[in-house]
Structure formats: C-alpha cells, structure tokens
Amino acid sequence: MVRHNLLIMSDLVGSSEVRRLRRFANVYRSSELDKKTLADRLRQTDALLISSWPEILTDGTLRSMKRLRFIQGILVGVEHIPFQALARKVVVSSNAGAYSLEVGEHAFGLLLSAAKRVVDTHNSVARGKTDFKEFRGTSDDILVLRGKTLGVIGYGGIGAVVAGLGRSFGMNVIALSRSRRSASGSRGGGGLRFVRGRGALTSLLAGSDAVVLALPLTKLTEGMIGAKELSVAKGGAVLVNISRGDIVNQAALYEHLRRNPSFRYATDVWWYKEGRETLVTDYPFTSLPNFVGTPHISGPTAVASGRPVRMAVENTLRYLRGLRPKNVVKRSEYYRSIVL
Amino acid sequence: MVRHNLLIMSDLVGSSEVRRLRRFANVYRSSELDKKTLADRLRQTDALLISSWPEILTDGTLRSMKRLRFIQGILVGVEHIPFQALARKVVVSSNAGAYSLEVGEHAFGLLLSAAKRVVDTHNSVARGKTDFKEFRGTSDDILVLRGKTLGVIGYGGIGAVVAGLGRSFGMNVIALSRSRRSASGSRGGGGLRFVRGRGALTSLLAGSDAVVLALPLTKLTEGMIGAKELSVAKGGAVLVNISRGDIVNQAALYEHLRRNPSFRYATDVWWYKEGRETLVTDYPFTSLPNFVGTPHISGPTAVASGRPVRMAVENTLRYLRGLRPKNVVKRSEYYRSIVL
C-alpha cells in the first residue's frame, strides 16, 4: 500500500489521534512547520484534515497541490470549501453525523424556548413587568407539543435525532428528505412520515406547528425559505434553524416576524457576510420578541465531546487504508465563486 | 340519593359543565348571586368548586357553612386553602394530574433553556456581544442531556411526564417519591429508579445533573431546598422548579447562584409574599445570567386546554353521585395559620 502524506491543518486533533494516523501515513501538522517547509509540504500532500478552511490555502496554492486527492472536514458543513478551485479528482468528505446528538438536543432547546415563550417572558419580568395579570393571554401563544405536527427538513443524522425527540413529545413528524427512506429508521415506529418531491416543502410548511431546518447549505438549499414559503406556514408556528443561516432569506424573515408576532424563529446559526458567519444582522432581529438566537454554540459543544475529531480521523483512516471514505459530498451541489 | 347544593366559585366553569353538574345537584354560581343571596346560599352549600381561593370565604364565613363537606379545586395545588378554618369533616380534593402534560413540557422547556444557555447567550448577543470569539468557553457550561442523570423530586402526574421525557433524551432518571411505586409506571422500562426515605434527597441531589421539583407545597416540603441541599448539588447542575417557589429557600438560592455561576435555576413559580405569589423577589435574581424565570405561565396553558375544568367537574360528579372522590389531600400536611 502506498504511504500517503497527510497534512493536519486543525488544532483540534490531539496527539493520540496523530499517533493512530501515523500507522498508515506520513503525518505533518501545519502548526509545527515554518512557512517555507509548509509550502514544500503542501506540494507533496495527498490528504488534508481540516476544520475551518485554512486561509493559507488560496486558490493559487490549491492549484499547486498536484498530489491532493482527499479532504476530510471536522466541521459538519463543507460550504466553506472552495470547490471551484479544487481539481476534479479531489474527494471531499464532510463529518455528517458527528454533531447529531448535541445539535439535535440544541434544536429542541431552541424549539421549546420559543414554544414556551421562555426568553421573551423572562425578559419582560427582568424589565420590570411584575404583575401576573399583564401576562394573561400569554398562554394563547404557548405551543403544547403533544399531538402537534413537527416538520423536519433534511433527514440526516441531526434530522433523525430531532425527529426522534419529536416523537418522544408525542408529535406527528413529517420529514422532508431527498433520499427515499423507510420508516424503520424512526424511533417507536409510526408517527413519522417521509415526503419528497414537488410540493413537499409547501405542504410540510403548511401542515407543521414546528419546523426544524436540518440540511446542508448548498446551491439547492440557499434561500429555500423565502417570503413565499413563510407565507404558507401556520401563523403560530415555530421555525428552528440549526443548519445554516443562509437557508433562510434574511429580509423576508424579518418582515414575516414583524408582521406575525405569533410566528417564531429560533436559531443557532447566522447569516454569512463576506464569506463569514456573523452575529451582526442586516435587521434588528433581537429587538423582536418572537426571535430567539444563540451564538452558534451547538457545534462547539459537540466538538468538546471529542466525537467530531474521532469520527473525522476514523474516516481519514479509511481513506489512508484504501477503503472508500464515508460522507463524500456531491461537489456539483456546492459553489464558492458566487457567494460565501 | 340526597341532592346536594353545589356552589361554583370560579369563572372557568362553562355552561355545558354546569348542565352536567345539574343532573346530580342543585347548582349555583356565586357570580350570578347578589351579596345577600350568596350569604344565604353559602349556609346551604354542601360542596364547593373553586379555582383560586374566593376572598369572600373568610374564616368566619367558613365557620358558618355548617353543611360544607367537600371542596374541589381546579388548580393543581391546594396550599391556598385555609385548612385550619375548615371543619374536620370537610374533604378537599386537588386537581392532580390535570396539568401534567403542559407543566411537564414546560419543565423541559425551562430545563433545556438553562442547559443550552439559550436565555443568557441570546441576551448577550442582543446587548451587542457580536463576536463569536467572545462565546468561546460557553460550551463548557452547556449540558448535554444524553447519558446524564435527571432527578425528579415528587412523582405525581407532572413528575411522571418529566421522567418520561428525561428517558426520551437518554437520561438516567432517579425519582424521589414518598409512595413506593414499581418501575412499571416508567416509559420504555429501565433507566428509572425510585428512591425514598432518609438520605434519599441528598443522594439524589448529589448524583443529578438536572433536578426537577414536582411536588406540592406542604408543611413537609416548604423550604426543603436550602443552603445545605444546594451545597451537595453538582456545580454545573440545572435545578428546575415547576411546583411552588417556596419549596426553595430564596436567600440560600440567591447566594448559591451568585457563588456558583455554572449552577442554574430555571423556574415558572415564584415565592409567596403576604399569602400571594409575586414576581417581585427579595433578591435581584433576573440580574444573574444563571437564573431563568417565566411568569407562572405553564398552569394557564393547561387551563386553556379545558382539561383542568373537565377533570375537576368529573371528580365533583363522583362526590355528588356518592362515589369516593379522587385526589383527596392529607389535610394534616397543610397549614395556613403560619405562612402563605
């Protein structure tokens, strides 16, 4: 077996993981190389293990990496990878599934926070609204989950966790998924229905009391929730985003929240600006009582568990040992030249 | 069968419920009687259907109600009833179980809001903390529920819902209950352990990552969570209160939250002052990032479902028809002369 050169460009990978990788490859860490050695090394690199995209890997540098065949990401999303500058033969693997537990739980934290109006009523009390009578009517907007319908858009690892928790709360779950799946993947059997194809998104939005976005940001999903989609959603629905901010059209969402105080948006992910996610939004979302936003903390919680690095290393080992890596992304669905 | 005189002293009971009750009793509504007629009627009343305690029912008035034998509450708690002024022969029934679904869900809303740091990070972003780097370290305090231990103190209807949801999140559940119960009451079998007796509270608190208080306020439970109990709890634990504020010692809690920023308290219920629950606290809890408080909105959500009134009417019908009413409270455990 050919011994590959693997370059690790992430501080998240610990020394025990490096030792495992060394059994099957020559392993280098960019943080331990001076600039000139790194430049030489890059030209000899067969495989890359990265978390966020290394700034040093400009399009020009990438073009000089003639031996590059494999990129393994530690993050779950790969939309930050400049696919247009990668040679066709480069295979990219995401880290799908590594974050499912933590991000799925966080999705339910956001969903329940918004459904039970925790943030806005807490803040009202904190601001001095201390007469119970002033909260009469609040219960009209409290969403009881049992018996209601949860729409899950994207049924990967995170979507499956979210759907399972929804079933536990006694919700009927509709999952929108590109790939046909049997209901055998669901917990508890029954109460989980898959939809796909034309009209599926509209019917899911129209029929759901809560909707969780759990799909990657690609050419196909960017802006998929716009004014038209929001207009068919139920008036008192809760929309949760734990995938990527840009799945939702920012201007359309702000207008919809402003006009429909019973509709709620709860998110852990924020919109991109100049290629980077930022907490600075184009509209004053945090001034709205029907907006809840946490600063992208679900992913780091998963990273802290060590699982994402372990899973990325496992998959890199598959590649290094000549096996087919898992989670290979469809490059044609991603782009970098236009946005991000 | 003797036809009882039932007086309804709550606006929550609708006309269809009144019609059902009229089949078995002479039914009067205090809101439809003038002062003098009401005074006469009270002396002839055998049974009362109430929600919050009617101010007109002073100790003196109660003593004049020689025929009174039964009081049915629509609220789940009965600690507002002046037991010391009631003749021994008066049976009081709570509305246990009527609020379990909504209050149990709300408990999980509070638990996840605190576990995932939704409120404090949302507010930090809203106040202009818009650099993701400033939130590094946040994940250290994010509690992932799967595999952790949930302590449920009080295993009535609400406690059972909370325990079931805990199991759904993959938590090991310890339930403190006075009555011995088999694990057959648990969902999914296994993962639920009952504890009781001396030392059970301490060991539950010491071993739990999240604790939910789900027990009535009685002589036995008032102030049961004080400085000593808080001191044995895990440093990063989340304590959720959806029963009554006075289960927890207010001063001890404030001090504990101030000294232990990773410990969190999330509540829907507030302390009594001069016999009434109030959102005005003795300490500035809402200034602490590790305090989350909603203004007692879980109960009204249940009331809005109509179930509490239906269940209270069902139980009243049992009494009127000569059957033994359910949820008869142990009067000796309640007091009014000392506090509230």
Boltz contact constraints between the chains, C-beta under 6 A:
constraints:
  - contact:
      token1: [A, 101]
      token2: [B, 146]
      max_distance: 6.0
  - contact:
      token1: [A, 102]
      token2: [B, 144]
      max_distance: 6.0
  - contact:
      token1: [A, 105]
      token2: [B, 145]
      max_distance: 6.0
  - contact:
      token1: [A, 106]
      token2: [B, 116]
      max_distance: 6.0
  - contact:
      token1: [A, 109]
      token2: [B, 112]
      max_distance: 6.0
  - contact:
      token1: [A, 109]
      token2: [B, 116]
      max_distance: 6.0
  - contact:
      token1: [A, 109]
      token2: [B, 118]
      max_distance: 6.0
  - contact:
      token1: [A, 112]
      token2: [B, 109]
      max_distance: 6.0
  - contact:
      token1: [A, 112]
      token2: [B, 112]
      max_distance: 6.0
  - contact:
      token1: [A, 113]
      token2: [B, 113]
      max_distance: 6.0
  - contact:
      token1: [A, 113]
      token2: [B, 118]
      max_distance: 6.0
  - contact:
      token1: [A, 116]
      token2: [B, 106]
      max_distance: 6.0
  - contact:
      token1: [A, 116]
      token2: [B, 109]
      max_distance: 6.0
  - contact:
      token1: [A, 118]
      token2: [B, 109]
      max_distance: 6.0
  - contact:
      token1: [A, 118]
      token2: [B, 113]
      max_distance: 6.0
  - contact:
      token1: [A, 118]
      token2: [B, 294]
      max_distance: 6.0
  - contact:
      token1: [A, 119]
      token2: [B, 119]
      max_distance: 6.0
  - contact:
      token1: [A, 119]
      token2: [B, 122]
      max_distance: 6.0
  - contact:
      token1: [A, 121]
      token2: [B, 294]
      max_distance: 6.0
  - contact:
      token1: [A, 121]
      token2: [B, 295]
      max_distance: 6.0
  - contact:
      token1: [A, 122]
      token2: [B, 119]
      max_distance: 6.0
  - contact:
      token1: [A, 122]
      token2: [B, 292]
      max_distance: 6.0
  - contact:
      token1: [A, 122]
      token2: [B, 293]
      max_distance: 6.0
  - contact:
      token1: [A, 125]
      token2: [B, 279]
      max_distance: 6.0
  - contact:
      token1: [A, 125]
      token2: [B, 293]
      max_distance: 6.0
  - contact:
      token1: [A, 125]
      token2: [B, 295]
      max_distance: 6.0
  - contact:
      token1: [A, 126]
      token2: [B, 286]
      max_distance: 6.0
  - contact:
      token1: [A, 130]
      token2: [B, 279]
      max_distance: 6.0
  - contact:
      token1: [A, 130]
      token2: [B, 280]
      max_distance: 6.0
  - contact:
      token1: [A, 135]
      token2: [B, 295]
      max_distance: 6.0
  - contact:
      token1: [A, 138]
      token2: [B, 297]
      max_distance: 6.0
  - contact:
      token1: [A, 139]
      token2: [B, 297]
      max_distance: 6.0
  - contact:
      token1: [A, 139]
      token2: [B, 300]
      max_distance: 6.0
  - contact:
      token1: [A, 139]
      token2: [B, 301]
      max_distance: 6.0
  - contact:
      token1: [A, 139]
      token2: [B, 304]
      max_distance: 6.0
  - contact:
      token1: [A, 142]
      token2: [B, 301]
      max_distance: 6.0
  - contact:
      token1: [A, 144]
      token2: [B, 102]
      max_distance: 6.0
  - contact:
      token1: [A, 145]
      token2: [B, 105]
      max_distance: 6.0
  - contact:
      token1: [A, 146]
      token2: [B, 101]
      max_distance: 6.0
  - contact:
      token1: [A, 168]
      token2: [B, 168]
      max_distance: 6.0
  - contact:
      token1: [A, 279]
      token2: [B, 125]
      max_distance: 6.0
  - contact:
      token1: [A, 279]
      token2: [B, 130]
      max_distance: 6.0
  - contact:
      token1: [A, 280]
      token2: [B, 130]
      max_distance: 6.0
  - contact:
      token1: [A, 286]
      token2: [B, 126]
      max_distance: 6.0
  - contact:
      token1: [A, 292]
      token2: [B, 122]
      max_distance: 6.0
  - contact:
      token1: [A, 293]
      token2: [B, 122]
      max_distance: 6.0
  - contact:
      token1: [A, 293]
      token2: [B, 125]
      max_distance: 6.0
  - contact:
      token1: [A, 294]
      token2: [B, 118]
      max_distance: 6.0
  - contact:
      token1: [A, 294]
      token2: [B, 121]
      max_distance: 6.0
  - contact:
      token1: [A, 295]
      token2: [B, 121]
      max_distance: 6.0
  - contact:
      token1: [A, 295]
      token2: [B, 125]
      max_distance: 6.0
  - contact:
      token1: [A, 295]
      token2: [B, 135]
      max_distance: 6.0
  - contact:
      token1: [A, 297]
      token2: [B, 138]
      max_distance: 6.0
  - contact:
      token1: [A, 297]
      token2: [B, 139]
      max_distance: 6.0
  - contact:
      token1: [A, 300]
      token2: [B, 139]
      max_distance: 6.0
  - contact:
      token1: [A, 301]
      token2: [B, 139]
      max_distance: 6.0
  - contact:
      token1: [A, 301]
      token2: [B, 142]
      max_distance: 6.0
  - contact:
      token1: [A, 304]
      token2: [B, 139]
      max_distance: 6.0
